[in-house]
Amino acid sequence: SRIRTLGRGAVLGELALLTGGTRSASVRALRDTELVTIDRKDFEGLLRDRPEVSLALTRSIAGQLRENTSGGDELEPLPGVIAIVPLDQGARIAEFARSLESALSDHGAVRLLDHAVAGGNYSAASPVATFGPLLDTAAADSDFQVLVTDSADGDWRRFCLQQADRILAISGGGADLSGMDLAQLRGSDLVTLIKSGETQTDRRFTTTLAPARMYVVRDPEAGSDIARLARRLSGSATGIVLSGGGARAFSQIGVIEELLACGIEIDRVGGVGMGAVIGGMLAMEMGPDEIADRCFDEWMRRNPLGDYTFPRQSLIRGRRLEAMLARTFGQAMIDDLPRSYFCGATDLRSGELVLFRDGSLADAVSASFSPPVVAPIAVRNGQLLTDGSLTGGLPVTDMAEQNEGAIIAVDSRFGDSEQAGRDGQEVPGILEVFSRAFLVRSDSGNRRRTPSLLIAPNTGEVGMLEFHQLDRAREIGREAARQALEKAGDSTEAEE
């Protein structure tokens, strides 16, 4: 886990020198870094002769203690220096860089530097001495420095990779570049340019690079896709996290409808349980009406939970459920989705939440949605996977880790108006009893970080298996979103 991020002039290892112990944490360089070391004898002499150093260290340690007691790991810092590197001959680097520069300019000042700009006073004997001041000057008057390289840049390319906070490796589906060392790009972000008519990304580099993030830029929608990429890089990308809740999760359709109607761009989607199903369709860029139509067709007309069986492992066979997911998501891969997407499933062996950020969308949603006892358990790579709602009731923290922007959480699991067995309301049947029991277990789930906005539709009048209440649940979601947005707007005005 990330404890904190250090910058130029920061001190590390001071506690070990003060206490005589050893360091308890490791350090990883994000950029090419120079370290100045000092041994214990010189350190003690410095403290004795320079009291102001002792005071500065005391303040630094106090600040660290304050940060540590605030709870949670530090978020990944936003990138200032962004390097663009081609992976193949179809990458169209210059065109991509100009488009990214334009999109990033909506979020701050941008300086675009390429080899032509950097090579004016180039000295092969000391490339860092040549390029370093150029980057420092750009950083002084801009928020983002975009460094553009190509396969033949040599020293400039190495300098860019050493200094970058974030590396965007660009694949355009062309022939491989000769002499490309992919090992030094491992862990970078992978951007795949998809030509008109293509539906899937080129997966040559996915395994080799093990990318931290993946982006898709489609040819006809290049403008909107690059704008979304810029929002994610600048920490301005709104994400939505969707809970489980069975039929109550249909209220999420109404929430999404209201958010989009208010002009809120949703760039990132995460979900568990039924929220993984709704979120998967949203990540495919289905609109609220199309999502509702598909839910009507699959959950009211076909009923994927209706193939009951003798309960040796589960109450349903799961064949209808798998057929529903195949019809809904087809061969879609998470890597290819326009919106960033993840869903979570619970591993019954470890009790941990297992996240799916790539691979088959249908398979991921199947593992995340299938409630234990009710539906068959998915067995993958030695893991026993079932409904992600068990351990990830509202996985806000998992989305927040990448620090890409505000997060709206939608919790559809519980309703304030529930009074089972009273006021004429029937006690729920066996399937709903199972579902509610598991959701109660998850109520203390994965919400270590607070969302920017929490929307909790009052779905008490909708039973968890009352899929025929699709329209009513959707309206409840719309109303909950309106109220939450109005309240958030009132709070903002009051603060101003």
C-alpha positions, 0 to 999 in steps of 0.5 A, a space after each residue: 500500500 502507498 503510505 505517502 508520496 515524496 517530492 524534491 527535497 523530501 527526507 526519508 529514513 529519519 526515524 530509523 536514524 533517530 531511533 537506531 532501528 531499521 526502516 519499516 517501509 520500502 521506497 519506489 522511485 516514480 521518476 529518475 531520482 538522485 538520493 543524497 545519503 547521510 550516516 548516523 554520525 553525521 546526522 547526529 552532528 548535524 542535529 547538534 550543530 544546527 537546531 533549525 534542522 531538528 525543528 524542521 524534522 520534528 515538524 515533518 514527523 508530526 505531519 506524517 503522524 497526522 496523516 497516518 491517523 487520518 486513516 486509509 492509504 494515500 491516493 495515487 498522485 495525479 500526473 504532471 509529466 505525461 510521456 507518450 510512447 508508440 508501440 507499433 507503426 499504427 500509433 499515429 503519435 503526432 495526431 494523438 498528442 495534439 488531440 490530448 493536448 487540446 483535451 487536457 487544456 480544459 483542465 489546466 495549462 499544457 506544454 507539448 514537448 517533442 524531440 524537435 523542440 528539445 533538440 535545438 541545443 542538444 548535447 549527446 555528451 549530457 542529454 539530461 543537462 540539455 533536456 532537464 532545464 527544458 522540462 523545468 521551464 515547462 513545469 514552471 508555467 504549466 499544469 501538464 507537460 506532455 512529452 512526445 517520443 517516437 521509436 528513433 528518439 534515443 536519448 530524448 525517449 530515455 529521458 522522457 521515460 525516466 521523468 514521466 509520472 505517467 507513461 501512455 503506451 499507444 497501440 494502433 494495430 500496426 506492425 511491430 517497431 524494431 528494437 522496442 524494449 517493452 520491459 521498460 514500459 511494463 506497468 504503464 498505461 495502454 491506449 489502444 486506437 481502434 479503427 472504424 469498423 473494428 470492435 476489439 482491441 489488439 491484445 498483443 501488449 496486454 500480457 507483456 505490459 501488464 498495464 496499470 490502466 487501459 483506455 480505448 480510443 475509437 476512430 469515429 468517437 476519437 474526440 469524446 474518447 480522448 476527452 474522457 482520457 483527459 478527464 481521467 488523467 486530470 482527476 476530473 472523471 466522474 465515477 459511479 459505484 453500484 451496489 447489489 440489491 436484486 430488483 431494487 437495483 433497477 432504481 439505479 437505472 433511474 439514478 443514471 438517467 437523472 445524472 445524464 440528464 443533468 449533464 454529468 459525464 460518467 467515465 468510470 463504472 464499478 459494481 457488485 451483484 446486480 449493480 455489476 449487471 446494470 453497470 456492465 450495460 452502462 459501461 457498454 454505453 447503453 442508455 437508460 431506456 435501452 438498459 430498462 428495455 433489456 431488463 424488462 425482456 430478461 427479468 420479466 419475460 424470461 426470468 433467469 432465476 426460474 430454472 429451479 433444481 434439487 438444491 445440491 449446490 444451489 436452488 437454480 441450475 444457472 443455465 438461464 442466468 448464463 444465457 441471459 448474460 450471453 445475450 446481454 453482453 455477448 463477446 464484449 471484453 472489459 478491455 474494450 469498453 468505452 467507459 472504465 469498468 470493474 466488478 467484484 466477486 467474493 472468494 469463499 475460500 479467502 473471504 476477500 473481494 476479487 476484482 475483475 478489470 479485464 477479460 470477458 465481461 459476461 464471465 466477470 458479471 456472472 461471478 459478481 452477480 450469482 448469489 450463494 445458495 441461490 445460483 451456482 458458484 463459479 470456480 476459477 483459478 482455485 477460487 470459489 467466486 460468488 456474489 460480490 455484495 458479500 464483501 464489497 457492499 459498496 466498493 468505493 475504495 476500490 474505485 478511489 485508489 486510482 484517484 481519477 475524480 469524484 465518485 457517486 455511490 448508489 446504494 439500492 440494498 435497503 429501504 427505510 420503509 421496510 416493516 416486514 410482517 406489518 402493515 399488511 406486508 407479507 413476510 418474504 419468501 425463501 429466495 428473498 430471505 437468503 438474499 437479504 441475509 447475505 446483504 445484511 452481512 455486507 452492510 459493513 462492507 467495502 466503504 472505507 473511503 467516503 464517496 463524493 455523493 451517496 444516493 440511497 433510493 428508498 426501495 423498501 416497497 420493492 421486494 428484492 425479487 419483485 422484478 415486475 416493479 421495474 418501472 416503479 424502482 426506476 422512478 424511485 431512483 430518479 427521485 432519489 437522484 433529484 433530491 441528492 443533487 439538489 441537496 448537494 447543490 444547496 450545500 455548495 451554495 451554503 459553503 460559498 
